[in-house]
Amino acid sequence: MTNTLLTIPGGATDHPRPPSALRREGHSWAPFSPCTPDCLPAEGSLPRVSRARVAARVTGTVFWFVCSAGLALLLPVLSTGQRAWAQRRVFTAMTGAMGVRLVHSGAARFDAGLDGGVLVVANHLSWIDVLGLSTVQPLRIIAKTEIREWPVIGGLIARFGTLFVDRSELRSLPTVVAGASAALADGGVVGLFPEGTTWCGAAFGVFRRAGFQAALDAGVPVRPVALRMRLPDGTPTSVGSFIGDDTLCASLVRVARLPELVLEVEVLPVLETGPETDRRELARRAELVLAEATGAPAPPAPVVPRRHRRRLRVAA
């Protein structure tokens, strides 16, 4: 499939790059995205459905959210197969209720052809990403700890085994990596958005390498998954992106207003790891693979200190 590069509204062809770490607020190592509401389609530029249909979609989404809360309570008494079946059903119904059509390509499952666990890494566009990934196969997501504080939603996703990381506190990373590594070594599927925050799709951020250490410690491969949002006619769009100061409610309504939003979930071949694999190299390989799959330009290669330089082994 040929991927068309998404351009930001107004005819811009160059997506703004993040400012120097020394010129932005917060810790220099914290994830950062330059995406703002300017990256979204202009108000009124896309067709809309009626208000009644928007209300029906929001109501349907809330209904399936309540169903997912009930499912979370039942998880301890369900078998592994029953949990997987129920989770896929509920999340597929929830995305459909809000007007999102999922298009799955590539491997049928994240762990297809594998005997053990696998670390799933994907580009991050929106809160919809988690739903899309979960319709392929249930997985434990590594998410920012702020989500745990969201009313109702925080407690719900915690019940689904989410691993929370405090992005403002570096000292929490080893604990999260250890937890992810233990889950992977036990044959689990763990999901990671290595950019650490959402982007609009016209570009994506540098992949943080710390999460890749979990795959190396557990001795499991990495499964890249490309996420793309399109309008029904195949045009790439950022309308479903959750960026800047966007709110969950505003984002949901923006999606529900569309006749349809297509979320493509392409499960790509695994990146094998071994005793000599370096996490910096592994993160870069994943960046390049997903850049090719999404059509977005890969971030510039990071400057590696001379004492850490290794030759990157990138699959042709």
Secondary structure, DSSP 8 states (H G I E B T S, - for coil): --------TTT--S------GGGSSS-TTS------GGGS--TTSS----HHHHHHHHHHHHHHHHHHHHHHHHGGGS-HHHHHHHHHHHHHHHHHHTTEEEEEEE-SSTTTT-SS-EEEEE----THHHHHHHHHS--EEEEEGGGGGSTTHHHHHHHTT-EEE-TT-GGGHHHHHHHHHHHHHTT-EEEE-TTSS---SSS-----STTHHHHHHHT--EEEEEEEEE-TTS-B--TT---TT--HHHHHHHHHTSS-EEEEEEE---B---TT--HHHHHHHHHHHHHHHH-----------GGG--------
